[in-house]
């Protein structure tokens, strides 16, 4: 059990902070803190369409807004399955309704536009919740940011060193996990109908997060 090991671990999840079958996903007993990365849902939908081989944005929109959305783990491994819910419920569960686990909200767009400043905030948050008083090493910070930029991650994927690579169920060919990244622009890729539907569904959250509406 992770708690008994008394070690700090970083775990990535897409799961919403909800209870399923009477069991809460996590609590302050198991989690020191949460680094929640949010992204404009109008760009998320493009990634969803590519990642899950959806034929059109209508199917991707249903995935994005369905409160019952979930994904199976690799080879239908139940232990690796995740209850995502909708983009809105996922965000609200971790940020608006979470009052028992320390959290920091990071916008994906800030990681792209001001990576060092944003990553410094993350490191500062981790130091705070782990009671570390050491100063942030700016040289290491710079190296960490530069080595994990989108172009470098694409190169790693191209050399088959990225474990989360995905294959198309239709063509059986490997798809790009690092697909568009910073080039993903909903103003260019989405039609007005899809934009209006997402704006309507996520209006309050878009406004709170200060995304353009």
C-alpha positions in Angstrom: 0.0 0.0 0.0 1.3 3.4 -0.9 0.6 5.0 2.4 2.6 2.4 4.4 5.6 3.0 2.2 5.8 6.6 3.3 7.2 7.7 0.0 6.2 10.6 -2.2 4.9 9.5 -5.5 3.5 11.4 -8.5 0.5 9.7 -10.0 -1.2 10.8 -13.2 -4.9 10.3 -13.7 -7.8 11.4 -15.8 -10.3 10.3 -13.2 -12.8 12.7 -11.7 -12.7 13.2 -7.9 -16.0 11.3 -7.3 -17.3 8.3 -5.5 -18.1 5.1 -7.4 -19.9 2.2 -5.8 -19.5 4.0 -2.4 -15.7 4.4 -2.7 -14.2 7.8 -3.0 -11.4 8.0 -5.7 -8.9 9.5 -3.2 -8.7 11.6 0.0 -6.3 13.7 2.0 -5.2 10.4 3.7 -3.7 9.2 0.4 -3.0 12.5 -1.5 -0.8 15.3 -0.2 -2.0 17.5 -3.0 -3.4 17.9 -6.5 -1.8 19.5 -9.6 -4.8 19.9 -11.8 -4.0 20.8 -15.4 -7.0 22.3 -17.3 -7.2 23.0 -21.0 -9.7 25.0 -23.1 -12.4 22.4 -23.9 -12.6 23.7 -27.5 -9.0 22.5 -28.0 -9.5 19.3 -25.9 -12.2 18.2 -28.4 -9.7 18.1 -31.2 -7.4 15.9 -29.2 -10.3 13.6 -28.3 -11.3 13.3 -31.9 -7.8 12.2 -32.9 -7.1 10.0 -29.9 -10.3 8.0 -30.1 -10.7 7.8 -33.8 -14.0 9.6 -33.8 -15.5 10.2 -37.3 -16.7 13.7 -36.5 -16.8 16.4 -33.9 -20.3 15.5 -33.0 -19.1 12.1 -31.6 -16.2 13.9 -29.9 -18.6 16.4 -28.3 -20.7 13.6 -26.8 -17.6 12.2 -25.2 -16.5 15.6 -23.9 -19.9 16.4 -22.3 -21.2 13.0 -21.2 -21.3 12.8 -17.4 -20.8 9.0 -17.7 -17.7 9.0 -19.8 -15.1 6.4 -18.8 -12.2 4.7 -20.5 -10.9 1.1 -20.1 -7.3 0.4 -19.3 -4.9 -1.3 -21.7 -6.1 -4.7 -22.7 -9.4 -4.0 -20.8 -7.4 -3.9 -17.5 -10.1 -2.8 -15.0 -7.5 -1.6 -12.5 -6.3 0.9 -15.1 -9.8 2.1 -16.1 -10.8 5.7 -15.3 -14.1 7.4 -14.8 -13.5 10.7 -16.6 -17.1 12.1 -16.6 -17.5 15.3 -18.7 -14.9 18.0 -19.0 -17.1 20.2 -16.8 -17.7 17.7 -14.0 -14.1 16.6 -14.0 -12.9 20.2 -13.5 -15.6 21.0 -10.9 -14.9 17.8 -8.9 -11.2 18.6 -8.5 -11.3 22.4 -8.2 -14.7 23.8 -7.2 -15.9 21.0 -5.0 -12.6 19.8 -3.6 -12.1 21.4 -0.2 -10.2 18.6 1.5 -7.1 18.1 -0.6 -4.6 20.9 -1.3 -4.6 21.9 -4.9 -3.0 24.1 -7.6 -4.8 24.9 -10.8 -2.5 25.1 -13.9 -3.7 26.1 -17.3 -2.3 24.2 -20.2 -2.0 27.4 -22.1 0.3 28.9 -19.4 2.6 25.9 -19.7 2.9 26.7 -23.4 3.1 30.5 -23.2 5.2 30.9 -20.0 6.6 27.5 -19.2 9.4 28.4 -16.7 7.2 30.7 -14.7 4.4 28.1 -14.6 6.6 25.2 -13.8 8.2 27.2 -11.0 4.8 27.6 -9.5 4.3 23.8 -9.6 7.7 23.2 -8.0 6.9 25.7 -5.3 3.6 24.0 -4.6 5.2 20.6 -4.3 7.9 22.0 -1.9 5.1 23.5 0.2 3.0 20.4 0.6 6.1 18.2 1.3 7.5 20.7 3.8 10.7 21.4 1.8 12.4 24.7 2.4 15.1 24.4 -0.2 15.4 27.1 -2.9 14.3 26.3 -6.5 17.3 25.5 -8.7 16.7 27.7 -11.7 19.3 26.0 -13.8 17.6 22.6 -13.3 14.2 24.2 -13.8 15.4 25.6 -17.2 16.7 22.2 -18.3 13.5 20.4 -17.2 11.4 22.8 -19.2 13.6 22.7 -22.3 13.9 18.9 -22.3 10.2 18.3 -22.1 9.0 20.8 -24.7 6.5 19.6 -27.3 9.1 19.1 -30.1 11.3 17.0 -27.9 8.4 14.9 -26.7 7.5 14.3 -30.4 11.0 13.1 -31.1 10.8 10.7 -28.1 7.6 9.3 -29.5 9.0 8.9 -33.0 11.8 6.7 -31.5 9.2 4.4 -29.9 10.3 5.4 -26.4 6.9 6.7 -25.3 4.9 4.1 -23.4 1.5 5.7 -24.0 1.6 5.6 -27.7 -1.7 4.7 -29.3 -2.8 2.8 -32.4 -5.8 3.4 -34.6 -8.4 0.7 -34.2 -9.4 1.3 -37.8 -6.1 1.3 -39.6 -4.1 -0.5 -36.9 -1.3 2.1 -37.5 0.3 4.0 -34.7 -1.2 7.5 -34.3 0.6 10.5 -33.0 0.0 11.0 -29.2 1.7 14.3 -29.5 -0.5 15.4 -32.3 -0.9 19.2 -32.5 0.0 20.6 -29.1 0.5 24.4 -29.3 -0.7 24.4 -32.9 -4.2 23.2 -31.8 -6.4 26.2 -32.4 -10.1 25.8 -32.0 -10.8 29.0 -33.9 -9.3 27.4 -37.1 -10.4 23.8 -36.6 -14.0 24.0 -35.3 -17.1 25.2 -37.1 -19.4 27.7 -35.4 -22.0 25.1 -34.4 -19.5 23.1 -32.4 -18.0 26.2 -30.8 -21.4 27.4 -29.8 -22.3 24.1 -28.3 -19.2 23.9 -26.2 -19.5 27.6 -25.2 -23.1 26.9 -24.0 -22.2 23.7 -22.2 -19.2 25.1 -20.4 -20.1 28.8 -20.3 -19.6 29.4 -16.5 -16.4 27.5 -16.4 -14.9 29.2 -19.4 -15.8 32.5 -17.8 -14.3 31.6 -14.5 -11.1 30.4 -16.2 -11.0 33.6 -18.2 -11.0 31.8 -21.6 -12.2 33.8 -24.5 -15.9 33.3 -25.2 
